[in-house]
Amino acid sequence: MCFRLTDNSVWQGNRLQCTQVADPDGEALRDSVAAVWDLGSDVMNIDHGGQTCKGNCGGKYDSCSCHTTCTSLRNCCADYKEYCVDILPYSGSVMGGTDFTILTASFNKSSQILCRFNSNTDTVGYVDDEGSGHCISPLLYETGWIPFRISSDNGATFTRTGSWLSVHSGKLDSKFKAVMEYATKWQHYGVRNVGGTLTMMWNTSLVRAERVNIELWGYRETGEPYTEQWHGEWQFLYSLGRDQPNNGSFSFSPKPAEGGYSSWELGSVRVSPNTDPDGAWNVQAVWTDSHVLAWHLGYSFWQNSSGWALDKCLKWDQLESQLPNFLNEITDCPCTLAQARADTGRFHTDYGCDMEKGSVCTYHPGSVHCVRAIQASLKYAAGQQCCYDSTGNLVLTADSIGGSTPDRGHDWGSPPFRKPPRIPELSHWIYDVLSFYYCCLWSDNCHYYFKHRPSSDCRRYQPSSSAVVFGDPHFHTFCGIQYSFNGRGEYTLMTSAVKQLTIQGRTEPVNELVNATKLSAVAMREGSSDIIEVRLASSQSSLEVLHNQRILSFTEQTWMDLKGVFLFSPASTNVTVMFTSGAGVEVRLRGGTMATTVLLPHEFNGTTEGLLGNWNCDLVFSNGTVVLDKEQIFDFGASWAVSNESALFTYDSDYLLDMYYHSPRHDPNFIPVFDIPENPDDPLINQAAEICTGVGSDFCRYDILVGRSPAMGNATRMSYESHASLVTDLRPGSPFRVCSEFSGEWGGEETSCARSKGDSSNEPV
């Protein structure tokens, strides 16, 4: 491929032809490549009569492509990487200030880079000594993927495009923040004789300067709530230190704020280059977490913090009495910790109280774990937080100051973001957290707080129902029917016309020697949401996640906010997809096979069809005919083959195009082995007997004796037991998380093993 350096282009790798012509905007040379192939990246760039990706990223021509799949299909237009850029890092704090490199475009030293985010927020970039372009991420009021465009002529034209991932600061790793040493001291300064010097620390590489300024910024929300005049705003308040050495640490002794700044009660401290003027917007910087500014509130607070806090608490009580009641529209909490951890489509771990990270539950003392409802309520964008004690029981505010509390502003925000109460983290702080300090932490008046933030019990909570497909592929439907279907193709796992949710699965042969298949990809969409696909990576040892046909990287972040869907991937073998309806899809890689669990709220009852069945204990053909016996199972499965028009999958290789897109979606020529062979001389028979025991053992035996893989059989056994455990956890009245004796997953206050017995009434069909 012809790589462009800072002066002239030179060839690297195998070359066929390379010529150079002047770039239209004069900033660099453009390669006109008849056929350029970089064997290292396996990408072919093709020049076809001036067809360009300039202003056309995502588009396709007849002869070349500017679509993200072009790199793997080797049909990119010659200038694809120049205009459809990759960046590093690809993510950073919603507070902005992250310096990222534009990896694939070329610039001159004279280029004047301007980066425009969301078509309305500009930041000034630069060209470094190596000729690479850089942008600075802006302060935003939303999370998720933010489109941006790049100009190299100071904003006259914007020719390059990319995407930036804006991350909730609470979900951001501390290594990307300025860390407040003893954060509790910062937030209780002046209360009960708390005082002294405050210290903050940061990674010096995050600010490209030898000397820095330390600034305090404040946040507030103004205007009448729930009207168009309701706005959130950040404002520079004052400097804590100018021209300080960028040595990664700053200490100071707080003084009362002057000039009325003490009225700002929420804020963050910013570290930025000393070459920037005070309060400069959207410059390279690193921020502390947003926090209550006890340390700058002044003498009236420090001399009588409880009286000051009571006055604030009473004013908040009066305000809350005038605001709309949001409590009736939030979801109820799960009754037990087991249910809360299992119902992954609707609830997710609260980063502020996570038992897997030491249960530091500052705002919920006595709790060991909290979860948040993933979706904000529809009308008021409110949130729900559910907390549990060491016995796994729901903690209520009627019993404890550490009880579960609803939130007027969802901590994680909610689309379309940007305005209260939907601004991530900050609206929640203004309406739910500051008031907790006023009424509970700084004074003994929690009864005011709990009057407006009472725990909702679990009387209205209805557990989700679950179904799973795993192994070679075996199915456990929402009703509990168990069967195997070994067709080769792409099929509808489940669909709900009422809820507009569709989940599709692709199967491929286990190997060339075995007439059996395994699940290799699942693709899904709800309504107009983004399309998510999870598939086996080419190595077969990890999962690959695609967002609207673009491969995602989780190297920097484990959580992503997308359109109508959330993603969580803490490991390369573990992906959870969460939709607005509360539907959840868990994909786990075990033994080289994908186990896919679908969790649906009770509102889906009576609306589902597909290979994962309905809730009436029927298997129904796509034409509505009911399956009467197991001899019809294969034809039933084949009837749910998807069409080219309805397929949600990505076809970004010749193999996928040939074997699926340009072929029948159900391969009529692939006839699997239907029955488990009973051959006493089979060398795997003893391993099968040892590994495959208990309910569901036939699935395990099939995968060993037909699939010829003890590892797959063992993975199938684990997937079967894991699903049995999940069903037990979701069942009303489950006292603790049941775990497999083999996996040793959490089961109560401490790790325990209570082997799942399964449901003997549902033998494989």
C-alpha positions in Angstrom: 0.0 0.0 0.0 1.2 3.5 -0.7 1.6 5.1 2.7 1.9 8.9 2.9 4.6 10.4 5.1 5.2 14.0 6.0 7.0 14.8 2.8 6.5 12.3 -0.1 4.7 9.1 -0.4 6.7 5.9 -0.5 5.8 2.3 -1.2 5.6 -0.3 1.5 4.6 -3.9 1.0 3.9 -5.4 -2.4 3.2 -2.7 -5.0 1.5 -2.7 -8.3 1.3 1.0 -9.2 1.5 4.3 -7.5 1.3 7.8 -8.9 0.9 11.1 -7.2 -1.3 14.0 -8.0 -2.0 17.3 -6.3 -4.7 17.2 -3.7 -7.7 19.5 -4.5 -7.3 21.4 -1.3 -3.6 21.7 -1.6 -2.8 20.2 1.8 -1.1 17.0 0.7 -0.4 14.7 -2.2 -3.1 12.2 -3.1 -2.3 8.7 -4.3 -4.0 7.7 -7.5 -3.8 4.0 -7.2 -4.9 1.6 -10.0 -4.7 -1.4 -7.7 -2.9 -1.1 -4.4 -2.8 -4.0 -2.0 -1.1 -4.0 1.4 -0.6 -7.6 2.1 -0.1 -6.8 5.8 -3.6 -5.5 6.3 -5.2 -7.4 3.5 -6.9 -4.3 2.2 -7.2 -3.3 -1.4 -7.7 0.3 -2.4 -9.0 0.9 -5.8 -9.2 4.1 -7.8 -12.0 4.2 -10.3 -12.4 7.3 -12.4 -12.3 9.9 -9.6 -14.8 8.2 -7.3 -14.0 9.5 -3.9 -14.9 9.0 -0.3 -14.7 12.8 0.3 -18.1 13.6 1.7 -19.3 10.0 1.1 -18.2 7.9 4.0 -20.6 5.0 4.4 -21.5 5.1 0.7 -20.9 2.6 -2.0 -20.1 2.9 -5.7 -20.5 0.2 -8.3 -16.7 -0.2 -8.5 -15.4 0.7 -5.1 -16.7 1.4 -1.6 -16.5 3.9 1.2 -18.4 1.6 3.5 -16.8 0.3 6.7 -16.9 -3.2 5.3 -14.7 -2.3 2.4 -11.5 -3.0 4.3 -12.4 -6.7 4.8 -13.9 -7.0 1.3 -10.8 -5.3 -0.2 -12.8 -2.9 -2.4 -12.2 0.4 -0.7 -11.9 3.5 -2.9 -8.4 4.8 -3.0 -8.9 7.7 -0.6 -11.1 5.8 1.9 -8.6 6.0 4.8 -7.9 9.6 4.1 -11.5 10.8 4.5 -13.1 8.1 6.7 -10.7 8.4 9.6 -9.7 6.2 12.5 -8.6 7.8 15.8 -6.7 6.9 18.9 -7.9 7.0 21.6 -11.5 6.6 20.4 -13.1 7.6 23.7 -12.9 9.9 26.6 -14.8 11.8 29.3 -18.1 13.6 28.6 -16.2 16.5 30.2 -13.9 16.8 27.2 -10.3 17.7 26.9 -9.0 14.5 25.5 -6.3 14.8 22.8 -6.8 12.1 20.1 -4.7 11.4 17.0 -6.1 11.2 13.5 -4.5 7.9 12.5 -5.1 7.6 8.7 -5.2 11.2 7.3 -2.3 13.3 6.2 -1.7 17.0 6.9 0.9 19.6 6.2 2.6 21.6 8.9 0.6 24.6 7.7 -2.7 22.8 8.1 -5.1 24.6 10.4 -7.2 21.9 11.9 -10.7 22.5 13.3 -12.8 19.6 14.6 -16.6 20.0 14.6 -18.6 17.7 16.8 -22.3 17.1 16.4 -22.3 19.9 13.7 -22.3 22.5 16.4 -19.3 22.4 18.7 -15.8 23.3 17.4 -12.4 22.6 18.9 -9.0 23.7 17.7 -6.7 20.9 16.6 -3.0 20.8 15.6 -0.4 19.0 13.6 2.4 17.4 15.7 6.1 17.2 14.8 5.6 13.9 13.0 2.9 15.3 10.8 -0.1 13.6 12.5 -3.3 15.6 13.0 -4.9 15.9 16.4 -8.3 16.9 17.7 -9.4 17.8 21.2 -12.7 16.4 22.4 -15.2 19.0 23.7 -17.3 19.3 26.8 -20.6 17.6 25.9 -23.9 17.1 27.6 -24.5 13.6 26.2 -22.8 10.2 26.0 -22.5 7.7 23.1 -20.9 7.9 19.7 -20.6 11.5 18.5 -20.0 12.2 14.8 -17.3 14.7 14.0 -15.9 16.3 10.9 -12.4 17.7 10.4 -11.3 20.8 8.5 -7.7 21.4 7.6 -8.3 25.0 6.4 -9.6 26.5 9.6 -13.2 25.7 9.0 -13.6 26.7 5.3 -14.3 23.1 4.4 -14.9 19.9 6.4 -13.8 16.9 4.3 -13.0 14.2 6.8 -15.4 12.3 9.1 -15.1 10.1 12.2 -16.9 9.1 15.4 -15.9 9.9 19.1 -17.2 7.9 22.1 -18.3 10.3 24.9 -18.3 8.4 28.2 -20.0 9.1 31.5 -17.3 10.1 33.9 -18.4 7.6 36.5 -17.8 4.8 34.0 -14.4 6.1 33.0 -11.3 4.5 34.4 -9.6 6.6 37.1 -6.4 6.6 35.1 -8.1 9.1 32.7 -9.1 11.5 35.5 -7.6 13.8 38.0 -8.2 11.8 41.2 -9.2 13.5 44.4 -7.1 12.0 47.3 -9.6 11.0 50.0 -12.6 12.1 48.0 -14.8 11.9 51.1 -12.7 14.6 52.7 -13.3 16.9 49.7 -17.0 16.4 50.0 -17.3 16.8 53.7 -14.9 19.6 54.2 -16.1 21.8 57.0 -18.4 19.2 58.4 -17.7 17.8 61.9 -14.2 19.3 62.0 -13.1 17.9 58.6 -10.4 20.2 57.3 -6.8 20.5 56.2 -5.0 20.3 52.9 -6.7 18.8 49.8 -4.6 16.9 47.2 -5.4 15.8 43.6 -3.3 13.6 41.3 -3.3 13.0 37.5 -1.3 11.3 34.8 0.9 14.0 33.4 0.7 12.6 29.8 -3.0 13.6 29.7 -1.9 17.3 29.5 0.7 18.1 26.9 2.4 20.9 28.7 5.3 21.5 31.1 3.2 23.8 33.3 -0.5 23.9 34.0 -3.4 25.9 35.4 -5.7 24.4 38.1 -9.2 25.7 37.7 -12.6 25.3 39.4 -15.6 25.0 37.2 -19.2 25.0 38.5 -22.4 23.4 37.1 -26.0 24.4 37.6 -29.4 24.0 36.0 -31.6 27.1 35.5 -35.1 27.8 34.2 -38.4 26.4 35.1 -38.2 22.6 35.3 -39.8 20.5 32.6 -40.1 23.5 30.2 -38.1 24.6 27.2 -36.3 27.2 29.4 -34.7 24.5 31.6 -31.0 24.4 30.8 -27.8 23.0 32.3 -24.6 25.0 32.2 -20.9 24.7 33.1 -19.1 27.9 34.0 -15.5 28.7 34.9 -15.4 30.1 38.4 -11.8 30.8 39.5 -8.2 29.5 39.4 -6.8 27.5 42.3 -3.3 27.7 40.9 -1.7 29.2 37.9 1.6 28.2 36.2 2.0 25.1 38.3 4.5 22.4 37.3 2.9 19.5 35.5 4.2 16.9 38.0 0.9 15.0 38.5 0.0 16.4 41.8 -1.5 19.6 43.3 -2.3 20.4 46.9 -4.1 23.4 48.4 -5.7 24.7 51.5 -9.3 25.7 50.7 -10.5 29.3 51.3 -14.0 30.6 51.2 -15.1 31.5 47.7 -15.4 35.2 46.9 -17.6 37.2 44.5 -20.7 35.1 45.1 -19.1 31.9 43.8 -20.1 30.1 47.0 -23.6 29.7 45.5 -22.2 27.1 43.1 -22.5 23.8 45.0 -21.6 21.3 42.3 -18.5 21.3 40.2 -15.2 19.8 39.0 -11.5 20.8 39.1 -9.7 21.1 35.7 -6.0 20.8 34.9 -5.1 22.5 31.6 -2.0 23.9 29.9 -0.8 27.3 31.3 -0.7 28.6 27.8 -4.5 28.7 27.6 -6.3 31.7 29.1 -8.4 31.3 32.3 -11.7 29.5 31.5 -10.8 28.6 27.9 -13.4 26.2 26.5 -12.6 22.8 25.0 -8.9 22.7 25.4 -6.7 19.7 26.3 -7.4 19.0 30.0 -8.0 16.4 32.6 -10.9 16.7 35.1 -11.8 15.4 38.6 -15.1 13.7 39.1 -18.0 16.1 39.6 -18.5 16.6 43.3 -20.3 18.7 45.9 -18.1 21.7 46.6 -18.1 21.7 50.4 -14.6 22.9 50.5 -15.4 26.3 48.9 -18.9 27.0 50.4 -17.6 29.5 52.9 -17.7 30.4 56.6 -21.4 30.3 57.0 -21.3 26.6 56.0 -18.1 25.8 57.9 -19.3 27.4 61.1 -22.7 25.8 61.2 -22.8 23.1 58.5 -25.8 21.3 60.0 -27.9 24.5 60.2 -26.8 25.5 56.7 -27.7 22.1 55.4 -31.1 22.1 57.1 -32.0 25.3 55.4 -31.1 23.9 52.0 -33.0 20.7 52.8 -36.1 22.6 53.6 -35.9 24.6 50.4 -35.4 21.4 48.4 -38.5 19.9 50.2 -40.6 22.9 49.1 -39.3 22.6 45.5 -40.0 18.9 45.3 -43.5 19.4 46.5 -44.1 21.7 43.5 -42.6 19.3 40.9 -44.4 16.5 39.1 -44.6 13.1 40.8 -42.4 10.7 38.8 -42.7 7.8 41.2 -45.6 6.1 39.6 -43.9 5.6 36.2 -40.6 4.0 37.4 -40.2 0.3 37.4 -40.2 -1.6 40.7 -37.1 -3.2 42.1 -36.4 -7.0 41.9 -37.2 -8.6 45.2 -33.8 -10.3 45.7 -30.2 -9.7 44.7 -30.3 -12.9 42.7 -33.1 -11.5 40.5 -31.4 -8.2 40.2 -28.2 -9.7 39.0 -30.0 -12.1 36.6 -32.4 -9.6 35.0 -29.7 -8.1 32.8 -32.0 -6.7 30.2 -33.5 -4.2 32.7 -31.0 -3.8 35.5 -27.2 -3.2 35.6 -24.7 -2.9 38.4 -24.3 0.6 39.9 -20.7 1.5 39.7 -21.0 3.3 43.0 -21.9 0.1 44.9 -20.5 -3.0 43.3 -19.9 -6.1 45.3 -17.3 -7.3 42.7 -15.3 -4.2 43.5 -15.4 -4.1 47.2 -18.9 -2.8 47.9 -18.0 0.8 48.6 -21.5 2.1 49.0 -21.1 5.7 50.1 -24.7 6.7 49.6 -26.2 3.4 50.7 -24.4 2.3 53.9 -25.3 -1.3 54.9 -25.8 -2.4 51.3 -23.4 -4.7 49.6 -24.6 -4.2 46.0 -26.9 -1.9 44.1 -28.3 -2.0 40.5 -29.9 0.7 38.4 -32.8 0.3 36.1 -31.1 0.7 32.7 -33.8 2.7 31.0 -35.1 6.1 32.3 -38.8 6.5 32.7 -40.6 7.6 29.5 -42.1 11.0 30.6 -39.9 12.4 33.3 -36.6 10.5 32.5 -36.4 9.3 36.1 -34.3 6.5 37.4 -34.5 3.6 39.8 -31.8 2.3 42.1 -32.2 -1.0 44.0 -29.8 -1.9 46.8 -29.4 -5.2 48.7 -27.8 -6.4 51.9 -25.5 -9.3 52.6 -28.4 -11.7 52.8 -29.6 -10.8 49.3 -32.7 -8.9 50.5 -33.9 -5.6 49.1 -33.0 -2.7 51.5 -35.8 -0.2 51.9 -35.6 3.4 53.1 -38.3 2.7 55.7 -35.7 0.5 57.4 -32.3 2.0 56.6 -30.6 5.2 55.5 -28.9 3.0 53.0 -32.2 1.9 51.3 -33.0 1.8 47.7 -34.0 5.2 46.2 -35.6 6.4 43.0 -34.1 9.4 41.2 -35.7 12.4 39.5 -32.7 12.4 37.1 -31.3 9.1 35.9 -27.6 9.0 36.8 -26.7 7.7 33.3 -28.9 10.3 31.5 -31.3 9.4 28.7 -31.8 10.2 25.1 -31.9 12.8 23.6 -29.7 14.0 26.5 -28.4 17.7 26.4 -31.1 19.2 28.5 -32.3 18.6 32.1 -33.3 16.2 33.5 -31.6 14.0 30.8 -28.0 15.2 31.2 -25.8 12.3 32.2 -24.7 12.4 35.9 -25.3 16.1 36.4 -29.1 16.3 36.5 -28.9 13.4 39.0 -26.5 15.3 41.1 -28.6 18.5 41.1 -31.9 16.8 42.1 -31.0 13.6 43.9 -27.5 13.7 45.3 -27.0 17.3 46.6 -30.2 17.0 48.5 -29.0 13.8 50.1 -26.0 15.7 51.4 -28.3 18.5 52.7 -30.8 16.3 54.5 -28.8 13.1 55.4 -25.1 13.5 55.3 -24.7 17.1 56.6 -27.7 17.1 58.8 -29.9 14.6 60.5 -33.1 15.2 58.5 -33.4 12.2 56.2 -37.1 12.1 56.7 -37.4 15.0 54.3 -35.4 13.2 51.7 -37.2 9.9 52.0 -40.5 11.7 51.8 -39.7 12.4 48.2 -37.4 9.5 47.5 -39.1 6.5 49.1 -38.1 3.0 48.2 -40.5 1.2 46.0 -41.0 -2.3 47.1 -41.1 -5.3 44.7 -44.8 -6.0 44.8 -45.3 -5.0 41.1 -42.0 -6.6 40.0 -42.5 -9.4 37.5 -39.3 -11.3 36.5 -38.2 -11.6 32.9 -38.6 -14.9 31.1 -35.6 -16.5 29.5 -34.7 -18.7 26.6 -31.3 -20.0 25.4 -29.6 -21.5 22.4 -26.2 -23.2 22.9 -23.9 -25.9 21.7 -24.6 -27.9 18.6 -27.3 -25.9 18.6 -29.7 -26.9 21.3 -32.7 -24.8 22.3 -34.5 -24.1 25.6 -37.6 -22.1 24.9 -39.3 -19.4 27.0 -41.9 -22.1 28.0 -39.2 -24.7 28.8 -39.4 -26.9 25.7 -36.0 -28.4 24.8 -35.0 -29.5 21.4 -32.1 -29.5 18.9 -32.0 -28.1 15.4 -28.9 -28.6 13.3 -29.8 -26.7 10.1 -27.2 -24.7 8.3 -28.2 -21.1 7.5 -29.6 -17.9 9.0 -32.8 -18.1 11.1 -35.1 -16.1 13.2 -34.4 -17.0 16.9 -37.3 -14.8 18.1 -39.4 -11.9 16.8 -42.2 -9.8 18.2 -44.2 -7.8 15.8 -45.9 -5.9 18.7 -42.6 -4.9 20.3 -40.7 -4.7 17.0 -37.8 -6.8 18.3 -36.1 -9.3 16.0 -33.1 -11.6 16.9 -31.6 -13.7 14.2 -29.0 -16.5 14.4 -26.5 -17.9 11.9 -25.3 -21.5 12.1 -22.3 -23.0 10.4 -20.8 -26.5 10.4 -18.8 -27.5 13.4 -16.0 -28.6 11.0 -15.7 -30.1 7.5 -15.8 -33.7 8.9 -19.0 -33.5 11.0 -22.6 -33.1 9.9 -23.6 -30.9 12.7 -23.7 -27.1 13.2 -23.1 -24.5 15.8 -24.3 -20.9 16.3 -21.7 -18.5 14.9 -23.5 -15.1 15.0 -26.5 -13.4 16.3 -27.9 -10.1 14.9 -30.7 -8.0 16.5 -32.7 -4.8 16.3 -35.6 -3.3 18.1 -37.7 -0.8 16.2 -35.5 1.9 14.7 -32.5 1.0 17.0 -29.0 0.5 15.8 -28.3 -3.0 14.5 -26.1 -5.1 16.8 -24.3 -8.3 15.7 -22.2 -10.5 17.9 -20.2 -13.2 16.1 -17.3 -15.6 16.6 -14.0 -14.0 15.7 -11.9 -15.7 13.1 -9.7 -17.1 15.8 -12.8 -18.8 17.4 -11.4 -17.7 20.8 -13.3 -14.4 21.2 -16.4 -12.6 20.2 -16.6 -9.8 17.7 -19.3 -7.0 18.1 -20.6 -5.0 15.1 -22.6 -1.8 15.4 -24.4 -1.1 12.1 -21.9 -3.3 10.3 -18.9 -1.6 11.9 -16.6 -3.7 14.2 -16.4 -2.2 17.7 -13.4 -2.2 19.9 -13.9 -2.6 23.7 -10.2 -2.1 24.5 -10.9 1.3 26.1 -14.5 1.1 27.3 -16.7 -1.8 28.4 -20.0 0.1 28.2 -21.4 1.9 25.2 -24.6 4.0 24.8 -26.0 3.6 21.3 -29.3 4.4 19.5 -32.0 2.5 21.3 -29.6 0.0 22.8 -26.8 -0.4 25.3 -23.8 -2.7 25.1 -21.7 -4.1 27.9 -18.6 -6.2 27.2 -16.3 -6.7 30.2 -14.4 -9.5 28.4 -13.9 -10.6 24.9 -16.0 -13.7 25.6 -18.9 -11.9 27.2 -21.4 -9.4 25.6 -24.7 -8.2 26.9 -27.1 -6.2 24.7 -29.9 -4.2 26.4 -32.9 -2.7 24.5 -35.3 0.1 25.4 -38.1 -2.4 26.0 -36.1 -4.1 28.7 -35.2 -7.1 26.5 -31.7 -8.4 27.1 -29.5 -10.7 25.1 -26.5 -12.3 26.8 -23.8 -13.9 24.5 -21.1 -16.0 26.1 -18.3 -17.9 24.4 -17.7 -21.4 25.8 -15.7 -24.1 24.3 -15.6 -22.4 20.9 -19.4 -22.1 20.8 -21.8 -19.3 21.4 -24.4 -19.5 24.2 -27.1 -16.9 23.6 -29.6 -16.1 26.3 -32.6 -13.9 25.6 -34.5 -12.3 28.5 -37.9 -10.7 27.9 -40.1 -8.7 30.3 -43.6 -10.0 30.9 -45.0 -7.4 28.4 -43.7 -9.8 25.6 -46.0 -12.5 26.8 -48.1 -13.7 23.8 -46.2 -11.8 21.2 -43.1 -14.0 20.4 -42.4 -16.4 17.6 -39.4 -18.1 16.2 -37.0 -20.9 17.2 -37.1 -19.8 20.8 -40.8 -20.5 20.9 -43.7 -18.7 22.4 -45.0 -18.6 26.0 -47.8 -21.1 25.4 -45.6 -24.2 25.2 -46.0 -24.5 21.4 -43.5 -24.7 18.7 -45.0 -23.0 15.7 -44.0 -23.0 12.0 -43.5 -19.6 10.4 -46.9 -20.1 8.6 -48.7 -20.6 12.0 -48.9 -24.4 12.0 -48.2 -26.0 15.3 -45.5 -28.7 15.6 -47.1 -32.0 16.5 -44.1 -34.3 17.0 -40.3 -34.3 17.0 -40.1 -35.6 13.5 -41.2 -32.1 12.4 -38.5 -30.3 14.3 -36.1 -30.0 11.4 -38.8 -28.6 9.0 -40.0 -26.3 11.7 -36.5 -24.8 12.1 -36.0 -24.5 8.3 -39.3 -22.6 8.1 -37.7 -19.8 10.1 -35.0 -19.1 7.6 -34.6 -15.3 7.1 -34.8 -13.6 3.7 -32.3 -11.3 2.1 -34.7 -8.4 2.7 -35.1 -9.1 6.4 -31.5 -10.2 7.2 -29.7 -8.1 9.8 -26.3 -9.7 9.4 -23.1 -8.2 8.0 -21.6 -9.9 4.9 -18.0 -8.6 4.9 -16.1 -11.5 3.5 -16.2 -13.6 0.4 -17.1 -16.6 2.5 -20.2 -14.9 4.1 -21.3 -13.6 0.7 -21.0 -17.0 -1.0 -22.3 -19.2 1.7 -25.1 -17.1 3.0 -26.0 -13.9 1.1 -25.9 -15.5 -2.4 -27.1 -18.9 -1.2 -30.4 -20.2 0.2 -30.7 -19.0 3.8 -31.5 -22.6 4.8 -29.1 -25.0 3.1 -31.4 -27.8 1.8 -28.3 -29.9 0.9 -27.0 -30.0 4.5 -28.5 -33.0 6.3 -27.3 -33.3 9.9 -26.9 -36.3 12.1 -30.2 -36.5 14.0 -29.6 -39.2 16.5 -26.8 -39.9 19.0 -24.8 -43.0 17.8 -24.6 -45.8 20.3 -21.3 -47.4 19.5 -19.6 -49.0 22.5 -16.3 -49.0 20.6 -16.3 -45.2 20.2 -13.1 -43.9 21.8 -15.1 -40.9 23.2 -17.8 -43.0 24.8 -16.1 -43.0 28.3 -15.5 -39.2 28.2 -19.1 -38.7 27.3 -20.2 -40.8 30.2 -17.9 -39.0 32.6 -18.8 -35.4 31.4 -22.5 -35.8 30.6 -24.6 -36.4 33.6 -28.0 -35.3 34.9 -30.9 -33.6 33.2 -29.9 -32.4 29.7 -27.1 -34.9 29.3 -28.3 -35.9 25.9 -27.3 -32.5 24.5 -23.8 -32.9 26.0 -23.5 -36.5 24.6 -24.6 -35.3 21.1 -21.9 -32.7 21.1 -19.2 -35.2 22.1 -20.3 -38.2 20.1 -21.5 -36.4 17.0 -19.6 -33.2 17.2 -16.5 -35.2 18.2 -15.5 -32.6 20.8 -15.4 -33.2 24.5 -14.7 -29.5 25.0 -17.9 -28.6 23.2 -19.8 -31.2 25.2 -18.4 -29.8 28.5 -19.4 -26.3 27.3 -22.9 -27.5 26.5 -23.2 -29.0 30.0 -22.0 -25.7 31.6 -24.4 -23.7 29.4 -27.3 -25.9 30.3 -26.6 -25.6 34.1 -26.0 -21.9 33.8 -29.4 -21.5 32.2 -31.1 -23.7 34.9 -29.4 -21.4 37.5 -30.7 -18.3 35.7 -34.2 -19.7 35.7 -34.0 -20.4 39.4 -32.6 -16.9 40.1 -35.4 -15.2 38.3 -38.1 -17.3 40.0 -40.1 -15.4 42.6 -38.8 -16.0 46.1 -35.3 -17.1 45.1 -33.3 -16.5 48.3 -29.8 -16.5 46.7 -27.9 -16.8 43.4 -27.7 -20.6 42.6 -24.5 -21.6 41.0 -23.1 -24.5 39.1 -20.8 -26.7 41.2 -18.4 -26.4 38.3 -18.4 -22.7 37.8 -18.6 -21.6 41.5 -20.4 -18.4 40.6 -21.8 -16.1 43.4 -24.5 -17.6 45.5 -25.4 -15.6 48.6 -23.2 -13.5 50.8 -20.1 -15.6 49.9 -19.3 -17.7 46.9 -21.0 -21.1 47.3 -22.0 -24.0 45.1 -25.6 -25.1 45.0 -25.8 -27.3 42.0 -28.9 -26.6 39.9 -31.3 -29.5 39.6 -33.0 -28.2 36.5 -36.5 -29.1 35.6 -37.0 -32.8 35.0 -40.4 -32.2 33.4 -38.7 -30.8 30.3 -36.7 -33.5 28.7 -35.2 -32.9 25.2 -37.6 -33.3 22.3 
